Amino acid sequence: MSGRIVARALTAAALAGMLALSTATAAGAATAAGSPPGGGAVEDLIALPDGFQPEGITIDPRGTAYLGSLADGDIYAADLRTGDGEVISEGPGIPAAGLKIDRQGRLFVAGGPSGVARVIDSATGEELARYQLAPAGAFINDVVLTRDGAWFTNSTAAELYFLPIGPSGALPDPSEIVTLPLTGEWVQQAGFNANGIAETTDHKALLVIQSSTGTLFRVDPDTGAATAVDLGGTSLEFGDGLLVIGRTLYVVQNQLNRIAVIRLDADGTSGSLITTLANDAFDVPTTVAAYGSSLFLPNARFGTPPSPDTEYDVVRVHR
């Protein structure tokens, strides 16, 4: 167990039991996380280990949240109902940015500036696979799971990466990785570009936010052709993590400390801003995951110089 784990951490036995239960029914789809069995009260604020530097979050149907550390790639699991948690996978020194969990309890983790994607067993913490998607220095930022596999964004290059996963659930060989250049209306800018990624409600296209322009794009997964989503003039500046539940899109606007809530057409070609959500406890939230009627967002605190003593947490808001 990491020496940085908070005092409230679970015992290894208790966490093992919690993870065994959650992994048995784990699902990557946001719609599944949005309709968990049993319901129950959840914590409004969940403390993370000091110095953890969270960025991504994903939640399984039983209410276990998994977060990755930009500092060293540790993976932390927390019970949303109690706030208790523990580092379940010691990082290899490769940062962990966005992450998602699939139905087999596997965590697909974007590796930030390493250019790497990793797959981790949430029950054991074992690294199952590692893929070099792009050269070191590229920023692999976020990931979405679809019916066919995992899509990753690169914030420093105009391309996406696809890991195909067959019906058996077998992980692909590195030779099977698909690199998809972004074309059409996509124009690469200075700074961070492709960031958060989601799938349209009809499962036929991808949604990608370009942080540098605040523009949401619909991307054809076969051709890479990107078209700006018609939001009626709404700008999504500082757009970061994306989450689609039904026809509702949640866009985390990190530096603005808020979430834009957008009603989308099923095909993702157009939408309109419904409202924005905020919380006084937000301190540069980056990504978002749903459990029941709640959204959970990790505070990355990018405006605070990181140190081993910096405190981090996860904030709940009602959706």
N, C-alpha and C positions, 0 to 999 in steps of 0.2 A: 504494500500500500504506500502511496506517495506520502512523504512527510508534510506536503502542503494541504492535505485533506482537512476540511473544517472539522471542528470538534463534534459537530452533529452527525458525522458520517455513520452509516450503517455498519453493523458488524458484517464480516464476510459472509457468515451463514445467512443472515437476514437478507442481504442483498442478493445472494445466490438464489434464494427462494423467490424473491420478487422478480428477478430477471428470468427465471425459469418459467414463471407464470406468464410474464409479458411476452416472452419470445414465442411461446406456443401459439399465440394469436396475433403476432406482429403483422402489421400491414403498412405499406408505404403510402397508400393513397390518402390524400387529405380528407376525402369524403368519409373514409372509414374512421379517421381520427376525430372527425367532427360529430360522430354519432356513436360514442363509446357505450358499452354495456354497463349497466349499474349506476351510472352517474356518480354523485357524491361530491362533497365539498373539496375544494382545492385551495392551495396556498396562494395568497396575493403576491408574495415576494419570497423568492427562493434564493438563499445564499449559496454562492459558489466558492470554491477554494480561493484563498488569497493568491493574487498573482496569476490567476487562471487565463485571463484574456480570452473570453468567449467570442465566437462569431456566429456559428451555425447552431440550429436547434432542430430536432425532429422528435416526434412523440409517437409511441406505439398505442394500440387501442386500450391497453390496461392502465395507461396513465404514467408510464415511465418516460421521462424526457432524457434525451441524450444530447450532449453539447460537446463541441470540439474546441480545443485550445490553440490559439494562434501562437502561443509561446513555444510549445514543444510537441503538440499533437496529442496530448492526453485526451481521452474520452471520459466524460463524467456522466453518470446516470443518476437521476433524481426522481424520487416519488413525488408526483404533483400533489398528492393528498396530505403528505406529512412534511415535505420539504427536505427530507433526509436523502443523502446521496453519497456516492463514492466514485473515485476514479476506477474504472473497470478495465482500462487499457492504457498502459504507460506509453507515451508518445516516443517515437524514434528520433525526435528532433526535427521532424517534418511538420510544419504547421497544419492545423486542421481548420478549414474555413467551413463552407456549407456542407451539410450532410443530410442524408435521408436513410430511413430504414425500410427494408422490404419485408415480404411475408415470411421469409425464412429467418428473420432476425439478423440480417446482414446489414451493416452500416456502410454506405457508399460515401466516401469522404473526399472533398476537394482539398488539394494540398497547397493552396496559396502559391507563394513564389517558388516553390520547388518544381512546379510543372507536373506534379504527380497526382494521381488518384489512387486511393487505397480502399480496400474492402476488408471490414473487420467483423468478426463474429461477436455480436453483442452479449452472448451468454458466457463466452470464455475470454474475450478480449484479444483473441488471437488474430493476427493479420493474415487474411486468407489470400490476398492478391495485392500486387502493386503494379501500377501502369504508369509509364512515363509518357504523358499525353503531349507534352511540349517541352522545349529546353528549359533548364533551370533559369529562373528570372521571369518567365511567364507567370501570370497570376491566375491559377485555376481557382475560380471564386465560388461557384455554386453548382448544384446538381438537382435534377428532377428525375424521378423514376416514372417510366411509362410502361405500357403493356409489353413493349419489346426490349427494354433495356434502360440504361442510364445515360442521360445527357449532361455534359459539363460545359460551363462557360469559361472563357479566357478573357480577362479584363484588359489584357495588353495586346491582343491580336484579334483580328476580325474572323474568328472561326470558333466553331463548337466541336465537341468530341462526343462520340457515341460508343458505348460499350454494349454490344448486342447480347441479350440473354435469352436463350431458347426456352421452349416449353418445359424442359426438365429443370430449368433454373441453373444450369451449369454456367460458370463464369467463363468469359471468352479468353482465348489466347491473345497475347499482345498483338499478333499479326492481324487480328480481326477488328482492331480499333478503327473507327471511321472518323476522319477529319473533314468537317463540313465548313467550307468558306462561306462567310456571310456576304451576300450580294444584294442586288436590287436597290432599295432606298437606304441601305446601311452605308454610312460614311464614317470611317474610323476617325476619332478625335484625339486630341492630346488628353492625357490623364486616363482615368478609369472609364472603360467602355462597357462591354457586356458584363452584367453583374447578375442579378437575380434571374431565375428561369422557372417557368411553370408550363403546364400543358393546357390547351384550350378545352372547354367543356366537352366539345364533340370529339376530343382525342385525335384530331387530324392535324394539329399544328402546335408550335411552341410559342410561348410568349417570353420575350427577353427585354429587360430594361437596360437602356444605355444611360449609365449614371452621369456621364459628362454633359449630356444634353437634356436629361429628364424625359426622354422619349421612350414610349413603349412600342415594341415591334412585334408583329406576328411573323414567324419564320416557318417556311415550308421545310419540313424535315427531310424531304427528298432532294430538294434543289439548293437550299440555303437562301432562297430569295426572301428578303425581309421587306415588309411593308409597315409603315407607321400605322398604329391603331388610331382610328378617329375617335378622339376623346372630347370633341367639341371645344378644343382650345385649352383643355386642362394640361398643365405641365406637371410632371412628376419629378421635379428637381430633387437631387440627393436620393433618387430611387435606389433601393437595395434589395432586400429579400422580397419574393413574391409568393403568394399562396392563393390558389383557386379552390373555392368550395361551391359546388353548383355553378351558378353563373355570377357569383360574386368574386371579385379579385381584390385581395388585400396587398397594398404596396407599402413597404416600410420606407419612410423618408427619414433616413438616419439623422442627419444634422438638424432636421426640423423637429425631431422628437415627436413624430406623429405617424399615423397610418392612414393612407388614402383608401377609401372604400369605393369600389367602382362596380357598377352593374354592366356586365358584358353581354354582347350577343354570343350565342352558342359557338359560333365559329371564330370568335375573337377578333373580328374585323373592326368593331366599333364598340363604344361603351360610354357611360356617363358617370361623373362623380356623384355619389350619393351623400357621403359625409366624410369627415375625418375623425379619427379616434386619437386621443392623447391621454397621458397619465403624468402626474407630477413627478413620479419616480423614474421616468424615462431619462436616460443619460446616454444618448447616441445608440439606440437599439438598431440592430442590423438585420436580423431575420425573424421569421414568425412561423409558429406552428399552432395547430388548433387541437383542443380537447374539449368535447362537449360544447357548451356555449361560450367557452373562453378562448382567448388567444394568449400565447406566451411568447415573450420576446427577451432575448439576452441583451443586457446593457454592455456594449463594447467599450464605452467610456474613452473613445479615441482622443478626446481633448485632455485626458489625464495621462501624464507620463507613466508608462507601466513600470511597476516595481514588484518585488516579491510580496510586498505588504499591501498592494492595491486591492481594494475590495470590489468584487463583482457580484451581480445578481441577475435573476430572471424576474420579469414583471408580468403580471396577469392583467388583462383588460377584458371586459365583456364584449362579445362581438354581436 
